[in-house]
Amino acid sequence: MPADWKSVETLERLIAALIASNGGKVDNMAVARYFNDSFDTIENRCRIYKKAALTLVKDAEDTGRINQDMKKRTGAPKKTAATKKGDPSTPDDSVKSGRVTKRASKTPSKIKRAVSDEDEDEA
């Protein structure tokens, strides 16, 4: 049966389905900014849609259209960023357990070491 998109009930059901697909979570502050209204107004109205979303989820589970894996998954899977070797923003071996260690210089120092009497005796 095609949906009557001009119907208010259909649009309310669509909003409830969107909330249900997002795990029942709504960022009311962001919605209030986009909608140009107060947080309390959006939160109050979203309570109705959240209850309807719970009903939609229960109905979908009862009829077998949804399983527990789909219910737990909210949105696209999260991907972790691959770290690049030598990337300054990624931690490396110079910091271990909260302590900073200094690396040995790759180039020899340009300062010549002064020869002392003790050094001559050892040689």
C-alpha positions, 0 to 999 in steps of 0.5 A: 500500500503506498504511503499518503505523504500529505497525511500528518499521521504518515509524516509522524510515523516517518519521524518515529521510524527515523528515531527507531532506526537511530536507536531511539536517540535524538540530539535535541539541541542540534534539532532545536538549532536547525528548527530555530526553536527552544530545546524544551519545545523540541524535547517535549515534542520528541517524547511523543515520537520516541514512544511511537518509535518504541511501538514501531520497534516492538511491532517489527520484532513481533512480526519478524521484520527485525532481529536483535542484531538490527536493533543494536546497530545504530547507523553506519559501522564506525571505522577507525582511522589508520595510523601512518608511520611518522604521523606527528599526531599519532603516539609513538615509542617516545611516550610510554606509560605517560613518560616522555623519553628523548631520542638520541640524535641521528647526527653527531654534535658539531661541538667538539669535546674538550680533552681533559687531563683525565681523558689523556691518562685513560688513553 
